Amino acid sequence: MYSSPLTIMKKVITTKSVEYMPFYLSLANFLNGCVWTAYALIKFDIFVLVSNGLGALSGVVQLILYGWYFRSTPRDEKVVELKASQIQLSVSDGPNRV
């Protein structure tokens, strides 16, 4: 679960855009890793600590990467104006005919 965003992280680095990496998923990944790491430290469970400690570290890297490439991501503020020739109208002769 924690290492699956590695392919998206590679795509972010190659495109220099965070368009494909959602912020809230990275944040939830980080917070989940931190909570389970804290639990493992309280219970002294090495197996939970190692896996979720690496997950929290992965979440930190994702958030840093998001912050690094956030400004270079182009904003999708395109307003598309359709010409009259691009609009398709449907005509109905009544409820029985379509």
C-alpha positions as CSV (number, residue, x, y, z in Angstrom):
1,M,0.0,0.0,0.0
2,Y,2.7,2.4,0.9
3,S,5.0,1.7,-2.1
4,S,2.3,1.8,-4.8
5,P,2.6,5.6,-5.3
6,L,6.2,5.1,-6.4
7,T,5.1,4.8,-10.1
8,I,3.2,8.1,-9.7
9,M,6.2,9.7,-8.1
10,K,8.3,8.7,-11.1
11,K,5.7,10.2,-13.4
12,V,5.7,13.4,-11.3
13,I,9.4,13.7,-11.6
14,T,9.5,13.1,-15.3
15,T,6.6,15.4,-16.2
16,K,7.4,18.0,-13.5
17,S,3.7,18.1,-12.7
18,V,1.6,16.9,-9.8
19,E,-1.4,16.5,-12.0
20,Y,-1.5,12.7,-11.5
21,M,-0.7,12.6,-7.7
22,P,-3.7,13.6,-5.5
23,F,-2.6,15.6,-2.4
24,Y,-5.2,14.1,0.0
25,L,-4.1,10.6,-0.8
26,S,-0.5,11.4,-0.1
27,L,-1.6,13.2,3.2
28,A,-3.7,10.2,4.2
29,N,-0.8,7.8,3.4
30,F,1.5,9.9,5.6
31,L,-0.9,10.2,8.5
32,N,-1.8,6.5,8.4
33,G,1.9,5.6,8.6
34,C,2.5,8.0,11.5
35,V,-0.4,6.7,13.5
36,W,0.6,3.1,13.1
37,T,4.2,3.9,13.8
38,A,3.2,5.6,17.0
39,Y,1.1,2.6,18.0
40,A,4.1,0.3,17.3
41,L,6.3,2.4,19.4
42,I,3.8,2.3,22.3
43,K,3.4,-1.5,22.1
44,F,7.1,-2.1,21.1
45,D,6.1,-4.2,18.1
46,I,9.0,-4.3,15.7
47,F,7.1,-5.8,12.7
48,V,4.5,-3.1,12.7
49,L,7.1,-0.4,13.4
50,V,9.3,-1.3,10.4
51,S,6.6,-1.6,7.8
52,N,4.6,1.5,8.9
53,G,7.8,3.5,9.6
54,L,8.8,3.0,6.0
55,G,5.2,3.9,5.0
56,A,5.4,7.2,7.0
57,L,8.8,7.9,5.3
58,S,7.2,7.2,1.9
59,G,4.4,9.6,2.8
60,V,6.9,12.3,3.7
61,V,8.7,11.9,0.4
62,Q,5.4,12.1,-1.5
63,L,4.4,15.3,0.3
64,I,7.8,16.9,-0.3
65,L,7.6,15.9,-3.9
66,Y,4.1,17.4,-4.1
67,G,5.4,20.7,-2.6
68,W,8.4,20.8,-4.9
69,Y,6.5,20.4,-8.1
70,F,3.2,22.1,-7.2
71,R,4.1,25.5,-8.6
72,S,5.2,24.1,-12.0
73,T,1.9,22.2,-12.6
74,P,-0.2,24.0,-15.2
75,R,-3.6,24.9,-14.0
76,D,-6.6,23.6,-15.9
77,E,-8.5,26.8,-16.3
78,K,-9.5,26.3,-19.9
79,V,-12.9,27.6,-20.9
80,V,-14.1,25.9,-24.0
81,E,-16.4,27.9,-26.3
82,L,-18.3,25.6,-28.7
83,K,-19.1,26.9,-32.2
84,A,-22.6,26.5,-33.5
85,S,-21.3,23.9,-35.9
86,Q,-20.0,21.8,-33.0
87,I,-23.3,21.7,-31.1
88,Q,-25.6,18.8,-31.7
89,L,-29.3,19.2,-31.1
90,S,-31.8,16.3,-30.8
91,V,-35.3,16.7,-32.0
92,S,-38.3,14.8,-30.7
93,D,-41.8,14.7,-32.2
94,G,-43.5,13.9,-29.0
95,P,-43.5,11.3,-26.2
96,N,-44.2,8.4,-28.6
97,R,-41.4,9.1,-31.1
98,V,-37.8,9.6,-30.3
